[in-house]
Amino acid sequence: MTSRGRTLRLATRGSDLALRQAYAVKETLETRRRSVELVEVETTGDQVRDELIHRLGKTGAFVRSLDQKVMDGEVDAAVHSMKDMPTEMPEELVVAGVPGRADAGDLLVTPDGKTLDELPEGAVVGTSSLRRGAQLQAERPDLDIEPLRGNVDTRLQKLLAPGLQREHEDRSDADKEGKEKVDDEDYEFPYDRTVEEWFDDLAEIERLALERDVDVAYDAIVLAAAGLDRIGLRHHVHATELDPERFVPAPGQGALAVTALDGETAEEINDAIDHPPTRVATTVERTVLATLGGGCIAPIGVHATLQGSVVRVTARVLSQDGSEEVAATRDLPAHRHPKAAREFADDLREEGAAELIEQATREAEETDTAARGGEADEE
């Protein structure tokens, strides 16, 4: 049955970022002849909040629950962050639509605007991603990489909380002292505003951070640029772009994918929202990842862009501590990009990527730590 003339039901996670992404797809799909309804679904990744992604047992922690709703006929399609998707999908499902991609890069976010080079020796940097952790340590082996999970706003609150809480305490003490010395002509109040005035000027994300209990004081965290942009928080924080040639993004980062059963509904979604250059680029990235193997266990970055008749792709495979790596950039012929991507990945494996992935797998099995989690966390 065609979706024209009836409501198209789209499954989505319930986080702020996921809903914003789904609303963007909804607005594109809606026409005078087709209405679209969002259906919120709680996924395995949402339910297991106190575990890192690798301990969930497989990739797709934020994907499978949504796709099951599609396969069961409860919804017509599902909206995903492309980088969360496993490289293998059920046969009856297809990626019906790939909208135009947002910024694919990573950002270093700090409370005070420091760059990566300006962070002090031994600085604590939070990330839930093996890839980000290994790339950071490759640049700065002295950094202390600590686990960090949660939605984008939660992770920002964890970063901002210690500094804001200290400042609130200092301002409160100063207010109290000022009231006690109101008659002391020599006393100078150290701030230009009272604590109430300071609080009133805080952004909502900062007010929420003031109320958050944190176990780790992070000097910086690393997030996907697309996530911060989509929830409108990039201008509220100090964020520095990380060079994508060195900090190679995760396959599919910044892109969305709409899955559906193979058939007429999938064709309609494809006609309405598919962006061919983004589909080609993400197909190359995911094909390289699938051919390399490694899933959430190995630190792998792959990023591609369609440039005329070629697809320029950069891949970087690292050891978990960032001390070893295999990296390359190649221009692939666009007319046969899936096959060329497999050949590129095979060459990387022969150059040593296979050994790094096997080493990472052994370390994960032996220690059950997988070096701080996988890529399948919210942007």
Buried (B, 14 or more C-beta within 10 A) or exposed (E): EEBEEEEBBBBBBBBBBBBBBBBBBBEBBEEEEBBBEBBEBEBBBBEBEEBBBBBBEBBBBBBBBBBBBBBEEEBBBBBBBBBBBBBEBBEEBBBBBBBBBBBBBBBBBBBEEBEBEEBEEEBBBBBBBBBBBBBBBBBBEEBBBBBBBBBBBBBBBBBBBBBBBEBBEEBBEBBEBBEEEEEEEEEEEEBEEBBEEBBEEBEEBBEBBBEBEBEEBBBBBBBBBBBBBBBEBBEBBBBBEBEBEEBBBBBBBBBBBBBBBEEEBBBBBBEBBBBEBBBBBBBBBBBBBBBBBBBBBBBBBBBBBBEEEBBBBBBBBBBBBBEBBBBBEBBBEBEEBEEBBBBBBBBBBEEEBBBBBBBBBEBBEEEEBBBBBBBBBBB
